[in-house]
């Protein structure tokens, strides 16, 4: 599994009409720096506003996925996002001069071909993954919609569609290996039932839809009068029904419709903003269910982010005791704020500090109601981060770490004498040129007390 983020090795350009607006648009997909994500930029609007391709910005899913932030609004994003995400692109800036992405032939085939041609560049920043730890379910019972995700080491998807259609029947599609996407999923086109066309047209939708970019499923016999009407709608003289499909003489796959639903699901799941390790089973998925499920997962991720990542047990031997900590950190009484390390790897640390009433800060903060000062909580997180950095340096006694920035500080609860602070620090990205970006958190009794993002520099001591 690719573990580092990737972006495009060059730019991609596409032109065509939007499926629903019918507006001709030009779209350029540009490489972007690490941690940028996939972001759309409306270059036709004043100030060129942007909107990230994230589920919290989804505002409409009626016949495609639409995202909106401020003045920036882009619809039918699922095909290009599906292609980028599944082909391995984590970061891209998409310039578009209209309100909707081009529908192309109704699939992601051309997008994928262009991505493969230009190639990818690996970035020296780890990908973010959401690792599913327990089964999660989203359902719309009256519509037969169900999406379930199970814990797994990889990301796999199975889709089942059944619309009580004698033409479509039951269809299944699966994706176990991402390298099969270009050949087996990307060429599959969007579809619509003939009986849905009139309402869509009356709603002023599918202005850009035609028989070259959509599969039209015909359930019931069509009269000559209906065919004449369709000729006018699509501006085509040759309109006929063949094998239950309008002018589609040959499907690209026997289960092309299920495969297209899988294509859409991948594009919508990318709006979580991070890769997923889990096994997905979906029945009759659609844009609304897909994106609502991503919002549900995002809530879970944020909730889990307020829980300790590591389990502390006082009965287990320390990974670092106070003497080893003193060997790495230059801090001494009364400013050494880490008592023991119980977890340590290249990118993260779990440590503890036992808060006692005998500490000097409580003499004045506050005599009648002692509370651990917030600045010392931040300092404790910084010292834990310093242990990660200095543990990987030869002759650590020759170096010290210094703050450059502190961002996004939040205090959730007081820390008082008698509390055991569980301190966690995680490197946000690999250290470069002596600069470390660290996410720090402090928990008391399993509850988040404080968190902050810190940037520090490792400097060689003068003496």
Buried (B, 14 or more C-beta within 10 A) or exposed (E): EEEEBBBBEEBBEBEBBBBBBBBEBBBBBBBBEBBBBBBBBBBEBEEEBBBBBBBBBBBBBEBBBBBBBEEBBBBBBBBBBBBBBBBBBBBBBBBBBBBBBBBBBBBBBBBBBBBEEBEBBEBEBBBBBBEBEEEBEBBBEEEBBBBBBBEBEEBBBBBBBBBEBEBBEEBEBBBEEBEEBBEBBBBBBBBBBBEBBEEBEEEEBBBBBBBBBBBBBBBEEBEEEBEEBBEEBBEEEEBEBEEBBBBBEEBBBEBBBBBBBBBBBBBBBBBBBBBBBBBBBBBBBBBBBBBBBBBBBBEBBEEEEEEBBBEBEEEEEBBBEEEBBBEBBBBEEEEBBBBBBBBBEEBBBBBBBEBEEEBEBBEEBEEEEBEBBBEBBBBBBBBBBBBBBBBEBEEBEEBBBEEEEBEEBEBBBBBBBEBBBBBBBBBBBEBEEBEBBBBBBBBBEEEBBBBBBBBBBBEEEEE
